Amino acid sequence: MKSVFRIVSLLEGVSYLLLLFIATPIKYLQGDASYVKMLGMPHGILFMLYIVLAIVIKKEMNWNNKTLAIVLIASIIPFGTFYVDKKYLR
């Protein structure tokens, strides 16, 4: 389960960065929302999967509530999922 969470974490982090730093600037600077539409749905699905898997894996990883909160908050901070992978999943 840990390896699945690591993969989802990586994909969620990459999709978030692409959405924030590629798709959103293109939308507002060039008026083309197609990239946001293309990346938005996969990112949303990966985000929800990340949250669910973090809650499920809490017991397996022996995380306390504070650690779980850090892992969950990291999902909304750019590069946060990469920090979680390095600090809590390796």
C-alpha positions in Angstrom: 0.0 0.0 0.0 2.9 2.3 0.7 4.3 2.0 -2.8 0.8 2.8 -4.3 0.6 5.9 -2.0 4.1 7.0 -3.1 3.1 6.8 -6.8 -0.1 8.7 -6.2 1.8 11.2 -4.2 4.3 11.8 -7.0 1.6 12.0 -9.7 -0.5 14.4 -7.6 2.5 16.6 -6.9 3.4 16.8 -10.6 -0.1 17.4 -11.7 -0.5 20.2 -9.2 2.7 21.9 -10.3 1.7 21.6 -14.0 -1.7 23.1 -13.2 -0.2 26.0 -11.1 2.8 26.9 -13.2 1.8 25.9 -16.7 -1.9 25.7 -17.2 -3.0 28.6 -15.1 -0.6 31.2 -16.5 -1.5 30.1 -20.0 -5.2 30.6 -19.1 -4.8 34.1 -17.8 -2.0 35.4 -20.0 -3.1 33.9 -23.3 -6.8 33.3 -22.6 -6.6 29.6 -23.4 -8.4 27.5 -20.8 -7.9 24.2 -22.5 -4.9 23.2 -20.5 -6.7 23.9 -17.2 -9.6 21.7 -18.4 -7.2 19.0 -19.6 -5.2 18.9 -16.3 -7.9 19.9 -13.8 -9.9 16.6 -13.7 -6.9 14.2 -13.5 -5.4 16.4 -10.7 -8.8 16.4 -8.8 -9.0 12.7 -9.0 -5.4 12.3 -7.9 -5.9 14.8 -5.0 -8.9 12.9 -3.7 -7.1 9.6 -4.1 -4.1 11.1 -2.1 -6.4 12.1 0.7 -8.1 8.8 0.9 -4.9 6.8 0.8 -3.3 9.0 3.4 -6.1 8.2 5.8 -6.0 4.5 5.0 -2.3 4.2 5.3 -2.1 6.1 8.6 -2.4 2.9 10.6 0.1 0.9 8.5 2.7 3.7 8.9 2.0 4.2 12.6 1.3 7.9 12.1 -0.2 10.0 14.9 -2.8 12.7 14.1 -0.2 15.4 13.9 1.8 13.5 11.2 -1.5 12.8 9.3 -2.3 16.5 9.4 1.1 17.4 8.0 0.7 14.8 5.2 -2.8 16.1 4.4 -1.8 19.8 4.5 1.2 19.0 2.2 -1.2 18.1 -0.5 -2.3 21.8 -0.9 1.2 23.3 -0.8 3.3 23.3 -4.0 6.1 20.7 -3.7 4.5 19.4 -0.4 3.9 15.9 -1.6 7.6 15.6 -2.5 8.5 16.6 1.1 6.1 13.9 2.4 7.7 11.3 0.2 11.2 12.2 1.4 10.4 12.6 5.1 7.6 10.1 5.8 7.6 7.5 3.0 11.2 6.4 2.5 
